[in-house]
Amino acid sequence: MNPIEKISKEKLFAVLRMQEPSKTKSIIKALNDGGIQIIEIVVDTPEMVKVIQDITKETERPMIMAGGIITQRQAQIAIDSGADVIVSPVFQMNLVRLCKSQRTPLIMTATTPNEAYSAWKARTQLIKISPANPMGGAEYIEDILRPMKFINVIAAGSIKIEDIPAYINAGAKAVGIGRALYKDADMNEIEERAIKACSMIRK
């Protein structure tokens, strides 16, 4: 199963924007123990690149997406570090060409319908709609897809765990949950939140 198929199958991924490598690894383990099989790590420091390197060397591990990638250099470093998927917060044709040459899936982020269509025209297999919740939540996903049922979108951005079913029902292929999974929580609670999020998918 390729990474894009896995995202569509799992329908859920965690989004981590962290600064401390050791804590990030602990959170990833707790989320994975709770059933979340896909983790997006926002790469805005060299330390997070090292986290990707360490996690992807493990035999039993979640699928890792490198998020926050804007430049070709960032993308290449993330790919060389073992990232399974590149996630960019912008529409960038240079990244399309690089990821195609490296045979690494690229997910580009869109906020407006026009941006989503442009990403689709560039043959992006999955388009990340973010920030989904501030833009109108699940109804916004419906609004984007109503005239463009041919595009495949995933939703992320300030989404609550209990809102996961609404986004899936609106047509999102998968939902990304960030701080709602780990903010102000110890590892046991993070695992419990992950279990709850996975149960929302089963609903």
Buried (B, 14 or more C-beta within 10 A) or exposed (E): EEBBEBBBEBBBBBBBBBEEBEBBBBBBBBBBBBBBBBBBBBBBEEBBBBBBBBBBEEEEBBBBBBBBBBEBEBBBBBBEBBBBBBBBBEBBEEBBEBBEEBEBBBBBBBBEBEBBBBBBEBEBBBBBBBBBBEBEBBEBBBEBBEEEEEBBBBBBBBBEBEBBBBBBEBBBBBBBBBEBBBEEBEBEEBBBBBBBBBEBBEE
